[in-house]
Amino acid sequence: MQGTSSVSFSLTWGNGTIMRKDGDFLFTSESVSEGHPDKVADRISDTVLDAYLAADPEARVACETLVTTNRIVLAGEVRGPASVTSEKLIELAREAVRDIGYDQEGFSWRRADASNYLHAQSADIAVGVDSTDDKDEGAGDQGIMFGYASNETDTLMPAPLYYAHRILHTMRDLRRAGDARVAGLQPDAKSQVTLRYVNGRPVGATSVVISTQHDEGVDQADLRQRLLGLTRDVLPEAGCRLKTNFTRTPPVCS
């Protein structure tokens, strides 16, 4: 059994910048940790792809991964060397889950039922993606994406997303190091950062929400203070002043 708690913070920094009505807006970004089910599935699929490409740079892999309570399922189509066996892929999937940190009653790298339903790439797909003398190499799947670089941060990421990522990366690094500041926290977590913008520039945060899986029995007041301290470390140092407002979701099985 694990619980899930959400804590939220209201923050300002700098010298109490006066907000202007013109061009004043809020922007929110959310991040999920490496232990979020979507990220776990992505990590395992990436591991399968890496295994095939390491064995054959020309391999083709279309792998989907499903994870749920103590179950891992691989499915899709591949074209690659026979040296990448089903047993090897299941072993790699377990190692990925182990590296993330899952060894719980509900999801354990040791005990999870892992199944592999990957099979050979169909001839019809192969015809569509292989290059020939009169046809360029095709793409099995297509999509439309957009994005942009921003000078709000050194990494050129928009500030709300940058800080949402930073909070979870810090929690992950401390958890892996066995740091007391994150004692009792489990891999699954989310963070959400809302920044206030004036004239197109971020001037402060109106809220930071952290939702994290944790061991049953973790003291909520202690957890609140630990996450508050962690948030202080992550957000800008220029006179950061924090007002706290905490909410807690009921414990859930995980």
Secondary structure, DSSP 8 states (H G I E B T S, - for coil): -EEEEEEEEEEE-TTT----STTEEEEEEEEE-TTSHHHHHHHHHHHHHHHHHHH-TT-EEEEEEEEETTEEEEEEEEE--TTS-HHHHHHHHHHHHHHHT-BSSSSBTTT-EEEEEEEE--HHHHHHHS-BTTB----S----------TTSTTSS-HHHHHHHHHHHHHHHHHHTT-GGGTTEEEEEEEEEEEEEETTEEEEEEEEEEEEEEETT--HHHHHHHHHHHHHHHS--TT-EEEEEE-----B--
